[in-house]
């Protein structure tokens, strides 16, 4: 991916994150201009400004070859910590989905084929976990 392709990818993903967050009820999310972490063109983590405390990160959003999602900032203020939270959340979702049940307080897809989606999500979790543990990916982040 050359620089121009990367810039286009970042713009597209940022726009998708904004639309996703608005669809989740976050009005006018202030999404960073560039991902806090990315493995382009597969995955990215975005800092979202707090609406209660402007100038601070309130959430982290995730997008790529996986479901879009977001988690609250936990005080660590680092995308790696946010990724750990996402992985933990998704592992919990998979337990329900394998039984054909939507996870509590969330919805995955339209509620159809949850068992199949659980396997896809599980494979994404494995990839994200390997990235989260790979020190070489985090040296500069």
C-alpha positions, 0 to 999 in steps of 0.5 A, spaced: 500 500 500 503 506 497 502 513 501 496 515 497 492 508 498 493 509 505 490 516 505 484 513 501 483 507 506 484 512 512 479 517 510 474 511 508 475 508 514 474 514 518 468 516 515 465 509 516 467 509 524 463 516 524 457 513 521 457 507 525 458 511 532 452 516 530 448 509 528 450 507 536 447 514 538 453 518 539 452 525 536 457 528 532 463 524 534 470 527 534 474 522 531 481 523 530 484 524 523 488 518 523 488 511 527 492 510 533 493 503 531 493 500 524 494 494 520 492 497 514 488 495 510 485 490 515 484 493 522 484 500 525 483 503 532 481 510 533 481 515 539 474 518 540 474 525 544 470 525 550 463 529 550 463 530 557 471 532 558 473 535 551 480 534 549 480 527 552 479 520 549 472 518 551 472 511 547 476 507 542 473 505 536 475 499 531 474 498 524 476 493 519 476 486 517 471 485 523 465 488 526 465 495 527 465 496 535 467 501 540 469 501 548 470 506 553 476 509 555 479 505 561 484 510 564 490 507 560 489 512 554 492 507 550 490 503 544 493 496 546 489 497 552 483 498 548 484 492 544 485 488 550 478 490 552 475 489 545 478 482 545 475 480 552 468 483 550 468 479 544 470 472 547 464 473 552 459 474 545 462 468 542 459 464 548 452 466 547 453 466 539 455 459 539 448 457 542 444 461 537 443 467 542 444 474 541 449 477 547 446 481 552 446 488 551 449 488 544 447 485 537 451 482 532 448 482 525 441 481 524 441 475 529 441 470 523 446 465 523 449 467 530 453 460 530 457 461 524 458 468 525 461 466 532 466 462 528 468 468 524 468 472 530 473 467 534 478 467 528 478 475 528 479 474 536 485 470 534 488 475 529 487 481 534 490 477 540 496 475 536 497 483 534 496 485 541 501 480 544 506 482 538 511 487 541 514 489 534 507 492 532 507 497 539 514 499 539 512 506 536 504 506 538 
